[in-house]
Structures are given as C-alpha cells and as structure tokens.
Amino acid sequence: MHSVPDGQIGRRVMLRTAGAGVGVLAASAILSACSPPPREADAGSEGKTATRGTDTPIDSLTLALPSSISTLDASRESGILNYVVAALVQESLLSVGPAGELKPGLAESWKQPDATTYVYTLRRDARFSDGSTVTTDDVLASVQAARDDSSALAYAWAGVTSVKATGAREITIRLAEPDAAFAWTPTPGTLLISSRAFLTRNKGSVGTPKTLLLGSGPYKVTSFAADDHVSLERNDAWWGGKPSLKRLKLSFIPDAGTRLVAMKSGSVDGALNLPSDEARSWESTASVTYTGDRSVVALAFDTSRAPFNDVHVRKAFAHAADRAGMTHGILHGKAEVAATLVSPDMWGDLLTADQVAEAYRALPTWDFDLEHAKAELAKSAHGDGFTLDLSYPSSGPQLGKAALALAASLKKLGITLDVKEVTLEQWIADLVPGRKPLQFLWYFPVTGDPAELTNAYLDASATATNLPRYDDTTVSDALAAARKTTDRAERARHLMAAVKTAAAALPYLPLWWAQTATALSKDLVLEEPGPFTLIGPWAARIKKTAAP
C-alpha cells in the first residue's frame, strides 16, 4: 500500500464561484423553497447530449471559467480547472472517454502480460505542437517528472519499480506487486506527456506565463495570464484530426453576475462548470446541458478525537442533515443524495447497475430526523452540545448554503456550527488530516475506478488524504486484497465490502453526488458530454449546430 502526498488532497477540487453570503434563516428557507424541477427537465437536457454538430469551421470562441488558475502545470496545481486546460494540450498513454471508459491515447494499444507488467505501443503519427515526434524517451521523461517528489501526481507511481523503453515504440512498466487500480494511472489524471527537451529546458517553470505548456493534444497555449485568461490555438498536427474550432479563449470570471452579463452581452459564448443554482438563470440565454460528473460532497469527521470519536455524535449530525432538502432546494434537483463516497456509475467495469443498486440499498440511509438526532446526541458524552467551525471555499457557494442549513438544524440540538467562507487556496491548505475536526470533502474523480476514492479516503495507510483518520483493519485489508487480485468479481467484492463496513462506521457523511452544467450559445453543441468530458479533448468536440 502507499500513501498520498498532501498535494493530492485538493487535486480534483472544482473551482467554482461564491455568491453573496446567506444568513441561517435564508439558508433554512432555501430547503423549503420551490420543489425541484420534474425529472423531465433533466431528461430534456440529457436529450441534448445526442445532438451532433456540423463540420462548419469556427474561427474563435470565448468561454467563461468560474475561477482562475495560477499555473498550467497540473502536477503543481491539480484543481479540476487545471485539467480542463491541460487536457486540451497534453495527452497521456491512455485516455478516459467521456463516459469513463479506458481508451487509446498516445498508445495505440496496450496489454498486461502478467499481474505486474503493462506494455504500451506508441502510435506512429503523434507529434508535439512544435513539430517534433513523440518518442519513448519523451514518455520516460514525462513519467520521471510525474514521479518527482515535488509532483502532486507522484502518489500514483509509488508502486512502480521500472519504466523502460523495450522497443522503438514500446514502453514497459513494472510494479513491485499487483495493483489493479494502476491500469488507470497512465491517463491524464496522473500522467501528462511533454517532450524531454521541453521539460529539461524549463524544469521548475513549466506552466508559467513565460514557458506555457508543450503537448501533443488538439490545442496549444498561446498566452496565459494567471488572473485573467488562457488563450489557445488549434494544433493542426494533432493525430486525432483537425477540430472545427480554431481559437479558444478561456476567461476567468469569478463573479456569477458578471459571467451572466458577459453572456447576454455577447462577450462570452458560454461557460463551463456552472453550479446548478446559477445555471438555471442561463437557460433562457444559452443551451445548458447537465451531466452527472461523479463528484461527491461529504462531511469528514475526525474520528480520532472528540467530539467525533463518538459514533453517536456522528449519527446525530447525520440525522440533522436534511440531505434531500439540500439536493432539492439548493441544487434544484440536479444532484442525488449520496449513500457513500463512490457514485453508482463508477462501478461500471466491475458490477452491473442492478448489482450496485442492490448493494447500496443495504447501506445506512440516515434520514433527516431531529428527534433521532437528539436521541443520538443524548447517548454521547456531549449531550449538552458544543461549538465548532466548518469552512467552505469561496468557489463553492452551494457548500456554504448546505453548511448554513445544517447549522440551523444543529442549533436545535444545542450545537453551534460557525460557518466560514475562506479562499479556495486557504481551504485546500487546510484539507489535511488532523487540521480540523469537521471538514468538507469535495472530490471529482478522473478515472472510472471506485478505488480512486476508497484507497485515498478510507485506507488507514493513506495518511495524507484520510481526512477522518479512519482506521479499520477490515477495510484496509479489503482494499489491499482488491489491489492484488486480477479477478474483477473478486475485486468488486472486496471494494464493496470496504464501502459497506465504512458506511456503518460513518467516518464521512456523504451529502450528494452532483451534476455539472455546461452552457453554450444556442448555435453550438458539445458532442459526447459525459462525466469525464472535461479531462479529455473537449474543445475538439465543440461544433456548430445544424441550421433549423
């Protein structure tokens, strides 16, 4: 087993915009506000996902992003928006399809001759945007950079014993011991390939406004201002073909009102990663698509110290959280109450939907019930209540609203929850096990493997990411067994056993699995939207819609 460095804890944080502060009474009102839109509304949005565009050339587009990034190098700052940019420029050996399936990338094929060996064959037609051919030596240099101690991606390579060129276009990676989750490691989430010459020349400064990025993807960066924008231009040498869109500007617009005004005035042609409560106001101006993104929002309880070392306190919080009200009132039905950290569709390679549904029905439900909450608190050593704080990032207003609603319920139990908005940078810096007794976990997977969540957030050995400092031998043993087996059914059994055991102990209170909203001008369409669309060559799939 291996642990994950501190930098990983915030690596898939969604950079979203904070709205104005909301008082406790207002937050309570949110949960009893309008009913969620009927499911047909979601179905209508999903219906747009099948729309195909035309090959009409698009000279330029400007899209709004809800927060800024300070570097283009996803190994240094690994928020989800860093990947949104990097995935257009850099590729990996394998790619993750919009729906979460493993697909070829710079490797046209791959095989696993035994439990600890992976062999990748590079495609012949891959070139970096500077015209140089992608070679095995470039892959070796890029893996070396990912494994560097300063890289936020190093954790994924901890079990690797060797990476070698074993042919003119062949790379062989060997592990110290079997780890079934490694199949997902040579994907953009943990490996972004550049040339050895570029990495050597710019060591320590990759991704800055001066050096930018070099990759083999469909676009190349032409300018970057950390607090303003990223500009990209089509890489006509891309092996995947010539995208319709020639030039793309991603403008950082953190204020929700300013974003919408920019759309209505024609200053931008759309926006990515809109919170669902904000996205509703875009529906009359733009074509809005809601897509389940497999992200999870949860409360993490530090089970190693008071008050959350008492399971009755954790259960009191669980019954005091109106999670259904949050998904309906705050997220307008564009989310689902979460039963565990792992969303159901992450099991696609291991279990059928019916098998997952059956297993999840056996998990605790923690219905909203203040009388049960009071009874649980009375069983603890903290029946008279206590005071603590809960911080949320300014880029996540929906988290703040949920925290305020929870605070209103806890007040009736004699518990004072001080809700604090902090900068995204401060929030990520504080996401360290042991730093605070109560924290938000907000995570966006970049693979289709449930172990991405279970290994980092439930395993006792993951000391840098296990926010609750949860330590259960049964769970850790199950996760270890899942790593070692190559049998899918057996692996699924071990992973689900870990999920079930942890759910009963309640180290986390999962709140919701969310959806991401993408808004585009009504004459545009993003083909093949899905939970992993934005960590692939998404801009290459923006097309003009067919004339009515």
N, C-alpha and C positions, 0 to 999 in steps of 0.2 A: 504494500500500500504506500501511497505517497500523500503528502500534504500539499496544500495550495498556498502560494505566497499571498501576502496582504494585498497586492495589487489586483489580484483576481476578484476580490470580493465585490468590487463595483464595476466589473468589466462589461456587464451587459445592462447597465443602468440606462433606462430611457431618459433622454434629455428633453423634458417637457416643460412647458411654461406655467408659472404660477399665476393664479388670478389674485384678485383682491382678497384680503383677509375676511374670513367669515366667522361670525360670533357663534357661540354654542347654541343659542336659540335658533339662529338661522340654519345652522347645520342640522339641528333636530328637525326643523321644518322641511329640509331637503328630503328626508327619508319618508315623509308623509305627503310629499307633493304628488305631482301627476303620476298616473300609472305609467308603467313602461309601455313603449310603443308595441303594437301587436307583432307577433313573430313574422307576419307577412312583410313587415318593413325590412326586417333582416333578409328575408328571402329575396326581396326586390333588389337589395344591394348585392346579395350573392349572385343574383341573376346576371349582374353586370360583369361578373368575373369571366363569363363565357364569351364576352364580346371580343371580336377580332378587329384589329385595325387594318389600315391600308399601308402600302409602302411609300406613300407620299412623303417627300423629303420635308424635314422640319429644320429650319435654319438655326433657331435658338429658342430656349425656354429658360424661365427663371422660376424656381420653386423655393418656397419658404421652409426653413427648418426652425423648430421651436426653441433652439438653444444653440450656443456656439460651441466650437471645439478649439482646444488650444494647440493641438498637433494633429497632423495627418497620420502619424505613426500609431497604429492600433496596438502595437506591443508596448507603447508607453502610456497611452490613454485609451482604455478599451471600453468606452461607452458605446451604446448602440449606434449613435450618430457617427462615431469614428468609423464604424464598419460600413455604414451607409455610403460614405465617401470611398473608403479604401477598397471596397468590393467592386467598385467600378473600374479601378485602376490596376489592382493586383489580383492575381489568381493563386490557387493552390494546386496541389497534385490532383485532388478530387474537389468536386463542388457539391453543394447541397441544393437540390431542386426546390422550387417554391413550396411544394407540399412536404418537404423534409426527407426526401429520398437521396441516397448517395448516388452521384453521377460522375462521369469523367470530367476532368478539368484539364490541367496541363498534362496529366497522364491520360492517354487514350484508353489504357486498360490497366488492370491490376489483379493480383492474385495473392492468395495466402497459402503457400505450400505446407506450412505446419503452424502450430498454435502460436509461435513466437516470431514468425517471419512474414514480412509483407514485401511484395515486389511490384514496382510501378514502372510502366513503359511510357516514356515521354512521347508526345506527338511530334511529328517532324516539322509541322508548319507553324509552330509557336514562336513569335518574335516579340521582344520588348518594344515599347513605343519609340525607342531611339534607333530601331532597325536591327539591333543585334539579336542573334538566335538564342533562344532559351536552351541552356545546356545542363547536363547533370551537375557540372561544377557550380552553376548558379543555384541549383536546388540545395546542394550541400552547404553552400554559404548561407542560404536563407534559413535552413534548419539550424545551423550553428547560431545564427542571430536569434532565432526563437528560443533556443536553449540557454542563451546567455543569462547570467544571474540577474541582470538588470531588466530582463523582459518579463512582462506580465503573462506571457504565454509559456514560460518555462515549465510550469507545473505539469503541462500535458505531455512533456517529453521526459519526465523524470525516470520512467521505466525503460528507456531506450538504452541499449548497450552499444549499438553501432549503426551508422548511416553511411553507406558506401555506394559508389558507382560500380556496378557489376556488369556493365556493358556500355556501349556507345550511347544508348538512350535508356538505360536501365538503372534504377535506384533500388537498393535493398535495405530495408530497415529491420533490425532485430531487437527483440525485447528480452529483458532479463527473465521474465516469466509471463505466462499468458495474461492478457488483459483485453477482454472482448471489446471494451469501450474504445480501444486505441484505433479501431477501424475508422473512427470519425476524426482523429487527430490531424491528418493531412488535408484538412478542409480550411476555408478562410477564417473560421473562428480561432484557429490556433496555428496557422501557417499561412503567411503571405509572402509570395516569392518575388524577389527582385534579382538584379544581376550582382555577381560578386564584385565587379568593378565599381558599381554604384555604392554598394554597402561599404566597401573598403574606403572609397574616396570620401564618404560622408558619415563615417562612423561617429555616433553620438549626436548627429544633427539631422538625421533622416526625418522628413515630415515637417520641417520648419518652412516658413515663407521663402527662405533662400534656396533650400535644397529640394523642396516638394517631395514627390514620390516618383519611382520608376517601376512600371509593371508591364504585364502583357495583356491586360484587360481591354475592354472596348473603348475606354477613355483614358486621357492623360490630363494631369492637372497643369493648368497654365498660370494660375495665380491663387494665392491664399493669404487672407488677412484674418487672423485668429478671431477677431471680434466682429467681423463683417461678412465675409463670404468665402466660398471656394468656386473657382471657375474651371471648367473642364472642356476639352475639345475631343472630338472623335479620334480614335486611333485606327486609321484606315488599314493598318497592318494586322488587325485582330483576326485570329484564325476563325473566329465564330461568325464572320461576315461583317457587312457594313450596316450599322444601325441607321434608322431613319433620322434620328436626332443628331445634329452636327455639333452644336454647342449647348452647354448647360451651365447655368449659374445657380448655386445654392446659397441663398441669402439667409443669414442668421437673424431672425426676428423674434425675440423672446416674448414680446407683449402680444397677447391674444387679440386685443382690439386692433392693434396696428397691423397684424397679419391679415385680418379680415378686410380692413380698409384697403390694404395693398392689393388684395384680390379683386375687390369691387372696382378699384380704380384702374386695374389692368397692369399694375406694377409687377405683379407676380402671376404666374399661370397655374398655381396650385400650391399645395403644402403637403408635407409628409408627417406622419406620426402625430396626428391631431388627437388630443384627448376627446373621448366620445361626447362629453358635455359641450365642448367647444364645436365639435364637428357638426352638430345639428344646425348651428347657425350658418353653416356653409352650404347647406343642401339646396337653397334657392339660387345660389350663385354658381356652384360648381357641381360636378359629378363626384359624389362621395361613395367610396367603397369601404365597407367594414370587413375586416378579415381577422379571424382568430389568430393571435400571434404566439400562443402557448406560454405567454408570460404569466407570472404568478406574483401576487401581492400577499404578503403574510406578516403576521406579528411574530417576532422571535423573542422567546422568554429565556433569560439566563437561568437555566435550571441548576446552576452550581451555587447560587446564593439567594438569600432572602430578597423579596418575598416569593420569588418564582421557583425556589427549590421545593415548594409545597405544591403538590399537584392540585390541591383544592383551590388555590389561588388561580392557577392557570385555568381550571374549569370555570371558575367564577367569571373570568374575563371572557371565556369562550361563550358562555350563556348571555353575557352582557353585550355582545357584539351583534347588532342586527345586520347580518351579512346580506340577507335577502333585500333588506331596505337599502343597503349601500349599492348593490348592483342595479336596483330599480331606480332609486331616487337620485343617486349621484352619477351613475354610469348609464342611465336611461335604457337599461336592458341590454346594453352592448357588453355584457360580461356574464359570467356564470359563477355562482357560489362555488368555491373550491373545496374539495374534500381532502386534498393533500397537495403537496408542492408540485407534483407531476401531473400535468394536464392529461386527460384520457388519450388524446391522439398522439402522444409521444410514444405509445406502446406499439405503434403500427407494425414494426418489424418483428415483434415478439408475441403479441396477443391480438386476437380479434376484438372488434369493438364490443361484442357481446360478452366476451370473457372479462374485459376491463370493467364493463358496466356491472357485471355480477360481483367482481372483487370490490369495486368501490362502494357498492350498496352495503357491504359489511363494515365499512369504516364509520367511525363515530360521526354524528351529524351536528351536535352542539347547537340545537335550536335556540333561537332568541327567547329567553325566558328569565325575567329579572327575579322572580321568586326562586327559581333554581339557582340563579347566580348568588342570591343572598344566602341560601342554604349551604352552598359550597363554601362561601367565604366564612360562614359561621363554623365550619368544620376545621378551619385552619387556625394558625396562631396569630392571624392578622384580622380577626373579626371586627375590630374597631376601625379598620381602614388604614390608609397610608397615603403618601403623596409621592409621585414620581413624574418624570417628564418623558415626552415622546416627540422626537424631532422628525420632520419630513422635509424633503428637498423642495426648494422654491420652484423647481421644474416639474413638480408633481402635485398640482392643486387638488386632484382627486384624492390623494393620500391624506392631505390636510383636512379635507372635508370629512373623510371617514374617521380620522382621529378625533375631530371635534364631536362627531356624533357619538363615538364611543365614550368620550369624556362626559357627555351629558348623561349617558346611562350609568356610568361608574359613579357619578356623583350621588346617585340614589342609593348606592351601596356604602357610601362613606369614603370612597376612594377619589382622591383628587389627581386628575391627569392633566398636567400642564403641557399643552400642545405648542410646539415651537417650530416656526419656519426658519430654515437655515439655507445657506447657499448649497448648491449641488456639490461643490468641492468640499465644503465642510461636512456635509452628510456622508459622502464617500469616505472621507478621512476617519470618520467616527465608526464606520462599519467594520469594527474589529471585535472579535470575541472578547468579552470581559470589559469592554469600554462602558457599556450602559446596560442596565437590567432589562430594558424593553427597547426593541428596535424594529423598524420596518425592514423587511427583505423585499426587494423589487427586482425581479430577475427575468431576463429574456434569453431563453436557450438559443444556441446556434447550431445544435445538432438535433437529430431525431431520436436520440437515445435517452431513456429515462435515467441512466446512470450519471448523466451530466449534472443532474440535481441531487440524486441520492448520495453520490460519492462525495460531493463537496459540502453538503449541508446536513447530512445525517451520520457520517462516518466519524468516529471519535478521533481517528488519526488525522483528519483534516483540520488541524488546529488553527489555521489561519482563516478558515471560512465557516466553521461550525459555530454560528452565532450563539446558539443556546448552550454551547459547551456540553452538548448532549453526549452521554457516554453509556451505551448499552451494548454489551458483548454480543448479544443475539443479533443485533442489527449489523454491527461491524463484521461479524463472522459471515452473515448472509451476503453482505456486499463483497467480501473477499472471495467467497465461493462463486459469486456471479462473475467476477473478473476472470477467474481461472477456467471456467467451462466454455466450451465452444458449442455446446448444445443449446439451441435457442429456447426450447421449452424449459430446460433446467435453469437457464439463466433468468428467464421470466419468473420462474417460481421463486428463486432466491431474492430477486429485486422486489417482487410484490410482498414477500414475507417481511422484508425490511420496512417497506412502506406501511404495512399493517401494524407491525409492532410499534413503530414510531408514532403512528397516528393515535394509538391508545394512550401513549405517554404524554402527548401534547407538548412537545418542545416548541412547536410552531402552531399558530392558529392561522391556517390558510384563509384568506378573505375572498379573493376572486381570481379567476382566470379571465383575462381581458381580451379585447379586440383592439386592433389598430385601425385608424381611419386615414385614408389617403384621399385627398381632394385634388381634382384636376379640372381644368377648363373643359367645358362640355363638348368641345371638339376633339378631345384627346381621350385615349384609353390606355391603361396599363394592363398589358396582356399577362395572363397567368399570375394573378395576385395570389398570395398564399402566406402562410406563417413565416416563411423564410425568404420571401421575395427580396427584402432589402439587404440581405447579405449575399446577394448574387449580382449579376449584371443587369440590375433592374431598369436602368435608363435605356438600355438597348431594347427593352420591350415596350417603351412608350411609342404609341403610334397615333396617327390621325384617324379619327373615326370616319366611316364611310358616309358620304353625303346622303341625307334622307331621300 
